[in-house]
Amino acid sequence: MAVSCAVVPYMDCSEKGTPYSDPDLVILRNVITWCVSREQEQEETRNREDLTVIQASDELLKRELYTEKFTILSGRDKKGAAIALFTARIHQPSLTSHQLVLKALVYQLDAALESIETQRNGLVFIYDMTESKYSNFDYELSKKILNLLKGGYPARLKKVLIVTAPLWFKAPFKILRLFVKEKLRERVYTINLSQLTHHIPQETLPQQLGGQGITNHRAWLQLCSRVALREEPDMNTYFVSCKRPEEGQDSSCRSMSSDTSDNLLHSDIDSEESKETVNEKQNNEDLEKEDSSDEKEVIVEKEDSSNLVPSKRRLDSVGNSDSVKRAAQETNGENSIEDSIDGPRKKRPSSSTSSVLNDTVEDSIHMPEEDGMDLDQLVEYTRHMKRRGLMEEYASIKMEPPAGTFTVSKAKHNLPKNRYSDVLCLDHSRVKLSAQNNDPSSDYINANFVDGYMHKNAYISTQGPLPRTFGDFWRMVWENQVMVIVMTTRAVERGRVKCGQYWPPEEDGEEQHEDFLIINTRMEVYQDYSVTWLFLLNSKTNESRQIYHLQFTSWPDYGTPSSAAAFLEFLFKVRACQEEAVSSLGSEWQGHPLGPPVLVHCSAGIGRTGTFITTDISLRRLDHIQTVNIRDTVRRIRSQRAFSIQMPDQYVFCHFAIIEHGMCEGVVGDVDWTGFDDSDSEMSD
């Protein structure tokens, strides 16, 4: 079986200046490690089930193969995953054995894995229970198949679709769900036949499942035979790709070479048909760890997108170009920040939390409390819990139900404004925009107010803007007097759009979104982040403001940063910009001493966004009363922006960020982390 990875010697890739310091090589090494671990699991599974020798000439195996109870379809899903189909009604447990069934599966899966596209895009397993009876079901065999798929194959198991499950299946299904880990459990769906096309294109599905495809099992077995004989056949002669095309391309299924399938999606597709969930995004992108659930679909009735996407207007639509630019440059000169961080690490500036708080500050949900740990206690607690314990602690938080309703987010006219169909706004804390043209639906944007430490509404947590919401985004910035925008993602990562380009990326560039003109007046690019000075003009009122846009660019493609140093440096740069902005307002600002809300976003507005806010709140509390309570801080943030801190690794990272800050300040000495990584971490985005 061909697997697209090779063995390279281990190198310490963290040393800058070494041949292996290139981030791409770090990723490559991680991918290779993942492949090797999957190969080892596969070998263990085959040895345990006595599947190491599979003879295609075995008459019993031939008979099992030709029952057609298990086959690989020639079509794929829209993400390029191969489709495996098990038809339960054909299976007669009394006429075969577990070993024969598993050998038939392995024989065909090995062939499917000869396709580089399958290795790259994973596998969807359909368990068709249509017209099946209890006598067709084998509980122990089902467990073995799940074991085989979830850990014993290099291809990622994208999801398991159980179609038309009968009532009697509910009890064993509950047991099966307990048997598998949560990360796989969340990708197992019981659906009816009509829902199947929400997951698999109709042209891929065979006719017996309501599709248009034609199953040619004999042709597939002939190809499997050629693979078994090591003839290295062209797998593209069988497989037909249904990967989502780039904008302007034909969307029909087509034969596709591995070169073609490697195309990157650089357009911000936000139609309802293509809208993914944040969990699906994780599943599609995390090659090393299958750590997230897939689609929890919300079917949105399509509206005319031509009425939703705002047009860009050039500078001459609002006035004289030169005069506006001069005003922008003058504003920029008055409020510039010259405290760039270079050279040896310096002691962190004080957050000055104590000096700015007084009795007039409106209560936040994060206030001084006796509960908590000082830095030494946090170190010992983290060492004692280890990664596994912290992940279990996060899991208990994740199990808590949302603290409110999502009625406005779920309204039909608002669904197209959500980047992900399963990341919605809690009603009680959502940011309400001013209604436009007496349209009550125009007050919605996917954003929530989140309290800071002793600072009500210190942040706005929001999703990465979609093209159709660029105008709403800048209206939110203007109406809430936001002066600092924190972006913790790149616009495109791994060829996938994470956030629309809502600001001009080049110096002296300008864009118009509805009533707002945005000019990029200055940029400073550092190793791990960039700072952009934006001139924001409200063309309705002719008022202007300066906005700081800070973008963290060093979050790794998989998981969390191995060190919090760059992230902490970025966080304190954000604080410096906010302090400068508030200072420039002078007596005009009469609100909280720390200023108006800081707007924070990533792609969904919950993962890296929640990580940033948790760390910032914890450090402000640490500075004020010398203790932290990360668990309760996360729970409270989630009560205002649901699902904040998206993955276990982000929760673990928050602990290390606080400890690393203490080490930088000289409050904490070196820590022995031997034995901390006693379990595989789940990757996050």
Buried (B, 14 or more C-beta within 10 A) or exposed (E): BEBEBEEEEEBEBEEEEEEBBEEEBBBBBBBBBBBBBBBEBBEEBBEEBEBEEBEBEBEBBEEBBEBBBBBBBBBBBBBBBBBBBBBBBEBEBEEBEBBBBBBBBBBBBBBBBBBBBBBBBBBBBBBBBBEBEEEBBBBEBBBBBBBBBBBBBBBBBBBBBBBBBBEEBEEBBEEBEEBBEBBBBBBBBBBEBEBBBEBBBBBBBBEBBEBEBEBBBEEBBEBBBBBBEEEEBEBBEBBBBBBBBEEEEEEEBEEBEBEEBEEEBEEBBBEBEEBBBBBBBBBBBBBBBBBBBBBBBBEBEEBEEEEBEBEEBEBEEBEEEEEBBEBBBEBBEEBEBEEEBEEEEEEBEEBBBEEBBEEEBEEBBBEEEEEBBBBEEBBEBBBEBBBBBBBEBBEEBBEEEEBBEBEBBBEEBBBBBBBBBBBBBBBEBBBEBEEBEEEEEBBBBBBBBBBBBBBBBBBBBBBBBBBBBBBBBBBBBBEBBBBBBBBBBBBBBBEBBBBBBBBBBEEEEBBBBBBBBBBBBBBBEBEBBBBBBBBBBBBEEEEBBBBBBBBBBBBBBBBBBEEBBBBBBBBBBBBBBBBBBBEBBEEEBEBBBBBBBBBBBBBBBBBBBBBBBBBBBBBBBBBBBEBBBBBBBBBBBBBBBBBBBBBBBBBBBBBBBBBBBBBBBEBBEEBEBEEBEEEEBBBBB
